[in-house]
Amino acid sequence: MTQKILVTGAAGFIGFHLAQRLLGEGHEVVGLDNLNSYYDVNLKKKRLARLEGVAGFRFRKLDLAAGEEISSLFEREKFTLVAHLAAQAGVRYSLTNPQAYIDSNLVGFMNILEACRHHQVRHLTYASSSSVYGANTRMPFSIHDNVDHPVSLYAATKKANELMAHTYSHLYGLPTTGLRFFTVYGPWGRPDMALFLFTDAILNGRPIEVYNHGRMQRDFTYIDDIIEGVARVLFHPAAPNLKWDGAAPDPGTSQAPYRLYNIGNNNPVELMDLIGSLEKNLGRTADKIMLPLQPGDVPATYADVDDLIRDIGFKPATPIDTGIARFVDWYRAYFGL
């Protein structure tokens, strides 16, 4: 059945790919983005240009903090589903520009929640982040573990989103599902992420900065796997956990229609192995500057995806070498190299 779906952050990396997927399935998609300058606006516009050529897509340039305009959009469009992927991203940027995270990730998220509440949205699916695990060290990271020790403001705002969503699920019966993404990469990716930065530096003869002296592990997750997970969850509204017990509260579920899922490759990769695969695909060796762990970073991430497999029937599986090869092919084509 065709749905009218709002995708926020439609000019962003994940939002763009999700909108493509939903349009390909015949749904009507309204894309929202403020086209801010956190990274190259031209890349965002080129993503949008590909979407605007597809029947069923309409774009609205709008800031999440504009509450009245967000409410008016919902009133006019009557969305059945919302995929809220817009946010101020980036851990390191949050160290120097904290206000941007309050405006977008807190005020903006509240406006989305209020609009969903008042306009009968059937399911709100929203982007959380693996960064919420913060100082946790027990691996793999599980949605059933407490995440009360964030190490960046970005992570704190994503944890806050999960708490805010639970409140609306509890008070108003709004089904909400938060998706904790683990280091997403692939074609049309973000220029501020390591893979893009490394590729640009290597091809232009500049050294790459390798944090924590290379002793980093990340659960790198290919964009197609992320989109498969998001698309499946979007059409699978959260339901109450009838076995939830307040005497032994489960952080990942609730008596309310509220769920959390990790979407990660479930296979952490050493940063030096990622660099080696990139060097192989580029046919060049990187000049490496080894640096200490940066404030706000964590040394390792690793996703437990058992709940995603059980409830949604999906597990990300794209090998890192395959994903990097596809990214390099796209990068060369995009920049004409």
N, C-alpha and C positions, 0 to 999 in steps of 0.2 A: 504494500500500500504506500502510495506516494505521501511523503511528509513535507511540511514546511519547516525548515531547520535554520536556526541562527548559528553561524560559526563566527565567534569573535576571534580576532587575531588572524583574519583570513589572508592578510598579506604576509603573515609570518610563516616560518618554516613548516611547522606541523599543521597550522590552520589551512595553508594553501593545499597541502597534500590531502587533508581530510575533505576539503571542499571538492577537489577533483574526484575523489572516490565517491562522495555522495551524489554529485552530479552525474557521474557515470552510471549510478544505479537508478537514475531517473527522478531524484528528489529535487524539490525547489529549495535553493540555498540563498539566503541573504548573508553576505559577508560584511563584517564590521571591522574597521581598523582605524587608528588615528594617524598612521603613517609617520610615527615619530622618527627622530634622527639618531636613535641609539646605535643603529648601524645603517649601512648604505641604503638610502631610500630608493635608489634606482633598482636595486635588487628586489625590493618589495613591489615596486611598480611593475617590474617585468613578470613577477609571479601573478599579480593581479591581471595583467594583460592576457595571460593565458586563460584565466578563469572567465574574464569578461567576453571571451569569444565562444563560450559554451551556453547553450540554451538552458534557461532555468536559473541563471545566476544573476543576482543584483548586488551592487556594492553600496555601502553607506560609510562615508568618512565621518567618524564620530568618536569622541573621547569617552571612555568609560566613566569618568568623573562627572560627566554631564547628566545628572540624575533625571531631570525632567525630560530631556531628549531621549534617554534610554527608555523611560516609561512610555513616552509617546510612540516610539518605534514598536514596542511590544503591543500596545493598544491597536495600532494600525495593522500590524502584520499577522497577529494571532498565531505565533509559533507553536508548534506541537512539541518540538524538542530543541534543546539548546546545548551546543558544544562550546563551552567557554574556555578558550585557549589563549586569549589575550592576557598579557601581564607584562610588567617590567621585569625582564629577565636579567640574569647575570649575577653571580656571587660577588665578584670583585668590584663591579660598578656600584653595588650597594654600600660599599665602604665609604665612598666619596659622594654619593648622590642618594642619601636615604629617603628624602622627601618623595622622590619619584616612585618609590615602592609603596609608600603610604597612599598616595593619590591613586595609583593604578590598582595595586594588589589588595588594598583594604577598602578604600572608598569605592573603587570601581566594582569590586566583587559584591559589596553590599548593594549597590544599585542593580546588579544582575539578579541577586537573590530576591530583592523586593519586586522587581519586574516579573520574575518567574512566579512568585507567590500570588501576585494580583492578577495574573493573566493566564492562569490555568495551564501552565507548561506541564507536560506529562513527565518529563525527566530532564534534570540538569546534570550533565556530565562536565566535569571541570578538570583542568590541569593542576595537579599538585607536583611534587618533585621528590626525587630521592634525597635531596638535600635536607629534608625534614628529619632524617635519621641522625644528623648532627654528630654528637660525640659518641653515639652507640658504636660498639665494636663487635658485638656478637653477629656472626655471619652465618648464613645469608640474612639480610635485612627482611624482617617479616612485618606485615601489617598488624599482626597481633602483639607486637612489642610496643611499649611506650616510647614516644618520641618527644621528650620534654626538655631536651638540651640542644637546641639549635646553635650553630656556630657562625651564622651570618644573619643579617636582617632579612635578606631574601628568603632564607629558610624559615625564619620566624613568621613572615607574612604567609607563606604557603601552609604552615601549620595552623595559623589563624584562619585561613580559608576553610580548612577541614572542620575546625571548631564552629565557625559561623554556619557552614552548611549543615552540620548536625543539629544546630539550634533550629534552623528552618524546617528540617525534616521532622524534628520532634514537635515543634509548636504548630506547624501548618500542614504536616503530612506531605510536604514536597519531596518527592524521590530525588536524592542526590547521590552521585557517585564521583569520588575523587580518584584520579589516576596519578600515581607516583611514577613519573618517567625517569628512566635511567640513561643518561648521556646519549642523547639521540644524535644520529649522524646520517649523512647520505646526500644525494643530489638536491640542489637548491637550499643547502644548509646555511646555518648562521655564520657570518664572517668572524664573529667574536669567539667561536668555538675552536678548540685545539686543532682539529683535523684541517679546518679551513686555513687557520693561521700558519700551521706547519707547511701546508702545500704551497701557499703564497710565498713564504720565506724561502723554501728550498728551490722553487723554480726561479726566484729572483736573486739567488745567490746570497741570501742573508742567513745568519745563524738562527736557530730556533731556541727558545727558552724552555728548558725542561725542569719542571718543578719537583721538589722533594728529591732531587738528584736522581730522578728516574724511578724512584721506588714508589710508584703509584699504580693502583689497579682501578680500572673502571669497567662497569658492566655495559660496554658500548652496545647500543641497540639500534638496529638499522631502521630507517624511516618507514619502510613498508610494513615491518612488524608492528611498529607503533600504531600505524593507521589501521591495520587489521584489528588490533586490540580495541582502539577507540571506537571504531565503527560497530564492532560487536557489542560493546558495553552500552553505547548510545541507545541501541534498540532493545536493551535488556534492563528495564527500570529497576532500581534498587528496591528491595523488599525487606520488611522487618525480619530480624533473626528471632524467632519465637523461643529459642533456647537461651537468649541473652540473659545474664544474671548480674544484677547490680552488686552482689556480694563479691563477684570475681569478674569485673567488667572487662570485656574484650574491646580493645581500642579500634579494631577493624570493622566491627559491625555494631548493631544497635537494636533496641526494641522499635526504633523509628525506621522508616524506609531510607536507610543510609548505608553506603558501602565504600570501602577503600580497596584499591588493587594496585599492586606493583606491575608495571610493564617494563621488564628488563630482559636481557638475553640469557640471564641465569648462567653466565659463563664469564667471569671477570677476566680481563686481559691486562697484562703488564703494559705500562705505557711504552717501554722500550720495544716491546713486540709490535705495538701499533706503529711506532716510528719505523721499525724494520720493514713492515709490510708496505708502508707508504713509500719508503725509499725504493723498494723493489718495483712498485708500480710506476714510480716516476723515473726510474732509471738513474737516480742521483743519490748521493750520500749527503746527509745533513751535517752541517757544522753545529754542534750542540753546546749550549751554555747551561751548565748545571747550576740550579738555584735551589734554595731551601723551600720548604712547604710554605705556601702563602697564607696569610690570615683569611679565615673563612673557608679554606679548603679542607678536605678530609683525605686521608691516604688511600682509602679503598671503598668501593661500593660493590654490592653483590645482591641481586634481587631474588627473594623467594617468591615464586610465581604459582605456588600450589593452588591458591584460591582462584586465580585467573583460569587455570586449567580446569578446575572442578566446576566453577560456575559458568564460565564463558566458553570452555572447550577450545582454548587456544594457548599456545606457548610460542614465544618468539624463538627463531631458530637460524637466522641468517648468519653464516660464519663471517668473522671479521675480515678475512682476506677477500671474500666475495663482495662485501659491502664497500670496502675501500677501493677495490677495482672499479666498481660502479661510480663511486664518487669522483675518482680521478678522471674517468671517461667524461662525466658531466662537466667537471671543472675545465678540462681542456676544450671541450666544445663551447662552453659558455664564454670563455675568454679568448677563443680562437687561437689556442696554442697548439 
